[in-house]
Amino acid sequence: MPTAPHPITKEMVPLTVGHEFSGTVEEVGDNIKDVKPGDRVVVQPIIYDGTCGACWGGGISEHVVVPRYAVCHIPETVSLEVGALVEPLAVAWHAVNISPLKKEDSVLVLGGGPIGLAVVQALKAKGAAKIILSEVAPRRKEFAKQFGADYVLDPTKDDIVARVREICDGKGANLAFDAAGVQPGLDQAVLAIRARGTLVNIAVWAEPATIVPNHFTFRERHYMGITTYVEGDFQEVISAIASGRLRPESMITKKIKMDEVEEEGYKSLINDKDNQVKVLVEINP
């Protein structure tokens, strides 16, 4: 939680959290003509000042006021529950969009948490030839298979570098997406991608990481970072869900009420994170 004022809003704790949410419009401003009460929408939660990308929260509440640019309509065929998954899916969609992915590519994904599983779905929707996921937790491995991973490896049992090369005709993966943010995974991913391959970092690291520059130099590998999403990503994700190219419903592993957020929400994600992907808070069930 922020302990210094936000650079744009100037807010600080206590404040309302929640940046993955959907809902029904109750009122609109006088100048808003393309959104009306009753519309079902998701909210793109990034606050920006017009000079760079930055950050915005407040979804765990009965009502929230948002600017027009933040509102994206969802069709009747997409539930509000699935609408709440658009934000994390947009992170993965953006990562895959700006990567050099081609349909014939083989891809390694590190981590089977919410973003890693979202990356698997985005890769599947965009036609990746082989999707390999590295994950320890048994339940998350099952989710990965369900969402389209062709191979699921366990870094505590498998030699990730050797297995990826074996799966990828001895050359290694064309791409790797790091959604884990741990040093052993980074080390494995660098060596598991082929010459002129690309490693895409999505993870927010808790500790500084170390790379060996020669592993990139002598194989002409690339390393790139991504953060969140850009204009258009929400709409593309919504379209992919509506068309059936993305089917993320199973990411919701638990539904809870507002008064259960601490015990069944936060503590569940801390103490039972291997069995949880997304816990949905129903504000007005």
Summary of the structure (lengths in Angstrom):
residues: 285
radius of gyration: 19.7
end to end distance: 27.2
largest distance: 62.0
contacts: 868
relative contact order: 0.14
helix: 33%
strand: 19%
